[in-house]
Amino acid sequence: MLDRLPRRSRWVFPVGRLRARTHWLDSFWQKLRAEAELDDVRLHDARHSYASMALMSGETIRTIGVLLGHHTASSTLKYTHLSDSAVREALESFSPVLSGDRP
């Protein structure tokens, strides 16, 4: 969708000087958090959620790293977190192998 928008700069939402751009995003985020009553959620938390959802949807660490703009897998691993249910599901699917009861 973004590729179809006309580009006037390398920024998706150009606002001007760096200071103005940073201030605009911070102001927008503060208003959005207040409306959603998410006072303790940081904008950076969205990157962690995005990476974690991509991992649980089957994307590879390498692909997620590209999506986040990381150069190393170790950086990406800091962003990906599995839910308890995903870990439990993996354990249940692998436990027959450990117990010798392979299907």
N, C-alpha and C positions, 0 to 999 in steps of 0.2 A: 504494500500500500504506500509506504514512504517513497519507494522508487518512482511512483507515478506523480509525485508532487514536483512542481517546478522548484529548482534550486537557485538561490541567490548567494548562498554561502555554504560552508561545510557543516554548519549547525542546522539541526532540524527546526528549531525555533529561534532564529537569530533575533537578538534584542539590542545589540550594540556592543559597547565596550564590555570587557570581561566582568568588571565590577557590577554593571547593570544587569548582566545576564545572571550572575550568581544571586544577586539580590532578588530578581524577579522569580527565580525558581524557589528560593527559600520562602519568599512571601506566599507564593502559590501553595507550596507544601504545607505551610503553617495553617492556611485557611482550610485546605482539604482535610487535614488532620482534625481540626476543630469541628468541622461539619460531620465527620465520620466518628467523632468521639474516640479517636485513637491517639491520645495525648503522648503515649510512650513509644510510638512507632516512628522509627527514623526512615528517611528515604533510602538509606543504604540497606535497610532490612529487606526492601523489595528485591534487591539483587540476590540476597541469600535465598529468599523464597523462590525466585525465578529459577535459580540454579538447582535447588532441591527438587522442585516440581519437574524440571527437565530430566534430572537423574531418575526419579521414580517413574517417569514416563518411558524410560528405556534409552535415553540419549547417553552417549559415551562421555567420559570426562573430557576427552579431546574436543568433541563437538561443543560441549558446554563452555569450555575454555575459549574457543573461537567466538562463541556468542557473547561472552563477557569481555572479550578483548584481552584475555590473559595470554602470557607468553610461556608459562610453565604449568604443568599439571599440578604441581604443589600449591600454586596460588588458587587454582580452581577447587582443589580438595578442601580448602578452607571455607569455601562458599557452599559446598554441597552437604546436606544433612538428610539422613534417612529418617522417616517416621518410625515410631515403635512398631506399627503394624507392618511396615515393609520389612523390617528386620525379623519380626516374628514369622512372616510368610516365607522369607528366605530360609530361616532355620528349619521350619516345618518341611519345606521341600527338600532340604539337604540332609535332614536327620536320618532318613532311611539308609543313606549311603554310609553314614558313620556307624550305624548299628548293624550293618551287614544285611539289612532287609531290602536290598535293591529291588525295584519293580522289574 
